[in-house]
Amino acid sequence: MDDRIKNRFKSFFAPDSLRFQLLSRSLLILAVLLVLIGLLQYVFMREFIYRNKAASIQSQIMSIPPFTWQQVGLGPEKGDRHRPHFFIPGAGLAFIDLKGNYFILSYEPGNINPPRLNTQEYFDVLKKKPGLNYKVVNDAGGEQQLLVLQPVGLSPDMPLGVVQVSTLTRPLKELLIRQLFTFLLLSLMAMLFGLLGFLPVLKRTLVPLFNMVDTAQQIDAGNLARRFPTRQGQLEIDRLAESFNGMLERLEASFAAERETQEQMRRFIADASHELRTPLTSIHGFLEVLLRGAANQPDQLQKALKSMYSESARLNKLVHDLLLLAKLDRIPHFELTEGMLDTVILDMEPQLRILAGNRKLSLCLEPNMRCKYDADKIKQVILNLFQNAVQHTDPEKGHIQISLYARNNGVQLSVQDNGPGISATHLPHVFDRFYRSDSSRTRKYGGAGLGLSIAKAIVEAHGGTISVVSQEGKGSTFHVWLPG
């Protein structure tokens, strides 16, 4: 238990921990903001305190009767009787008359020596509008003083001079420093309480992310069905979860497609091996019979040669179909040219009637059925569908109908027969490779169950579709649609 707590503590305060980074960066931003606030407060408070101090001094100057300042320039024996008294300890007081004479009025022990400005500066104060005039200067000893300059007179039109009151800024600065330290102390306490309060809030905020981590650890190649929760109350986390769920769905579909492809490949190899083995076994058997002496008997020799020729032809056709399917699987590119599909079928009519034998052949073709196609490949599709109909219809009573008409901005070709039809069990698999609903019947005619697969691959390469509709006992109809 102690080790787990230590590990959690280490993981929390690890530099690459998300919680640690969020906490440290938040506190850093808060600290910078508090420092800036403290500095701005110091600057603004200093101006505020200096102005308030100057306003207080000005009010005391204004409270002194004007005739007092009139007596200042009469000499010590008369001026001292009317010397103004200030209630600001240590303040320096001076009076500058209209002639520029400078009189120091603060003689008490402990009072500072008021600095003397340029005479023109005093005259400039007299010219200004009534208001608060103050400035901060350094005296001869390097001490910083706050100077308040106030014009005085018997009336606005009868000025007597300028009163200068100066006081050290050190007490004001000490007050500002105490306020600044108080603010910093309160800021540190606020950051400490913020840290203690932010930890549980941060932990609770990151719970959805931890849930996603736990779910991700449970997902592997054999368990892609798990999904991330998408309603956790955090928009960004929910969107991330939805993205991961979409990715998992695509991965699951990809794995399923890969498994299906592998299964199809396994079945394809097994079926191809079986189909290739049958004619090879037959040829091998006939050769063995000939080697045992049948070659000296003309009847048996002729029969064996015909059988071997038939099997080799079937083997050659099977290999040709397999090579064609392999080419079609590699995303074939056909040179499509625009033409009349009804003309192609009419040109094939003599060949189709020969293949039909005694079966009835009907052509229902709308004229001028224009579309884009590869003539040789479309002929192969028609022959494959027609041969499939021939194999599944009666040689004497069979009836095959080829129809061609416009449909959905394209051309639809239909091959209909009156054979036994296809059961619902076999219907979904008629376009699968090597699939045969009647093995003995197709083998009799040399079929290997690849004709419909080849037709489907060619039609899809043209951008079209192929489908079948069938009822048992009523025949089947294959529909091929090609875009116009």
Buried (B, 14 or more C-beta within 10 A) or exposed (E): EEEEEEEEEEEBEEEEBEBBEBBEEBBEEBEEEBEEEBEEBBEEBBEEBBEEBBEBBBEBBEEBEBEBBBBBBEEEEEBEEBBBEBEBEBBBBBBBBBEEEBBBBBEEEEBBBBBBBEEEBBEBBBEEEEEEBBEEEEBEEEBEBBBBBBBBBEEEEEBBBBBBBBBBBEEBBEEBEEBBEEBEEEBEEEBEEBEEEBEEEBEEBBEBBEBBEEBEEEBEEEEBEEBBEBEBEBEEBBEBBEEBBEEBEEEEEEEEEEEEEEEEEEBBEEBBEEBBEBBEEBBEBBBEBBEEEBBEEEEBBEBBEEBBEBBBEBBEBBEEBBEBBEEBEEEBEBEBEEBBBBBBBEEBEEEBEEBBEEBEBEBEBEEEBEBBBBBEBBBBBBBBBBBBBBBBBEEEEBBBBBBBEBEEEBBBBBBBBBBBBBEEEBBEBBBBBBBBBBEEEBBEEBBBBBBBBBBBBBBEBBEBBBEBBBEEEEBBBBBBBBBE
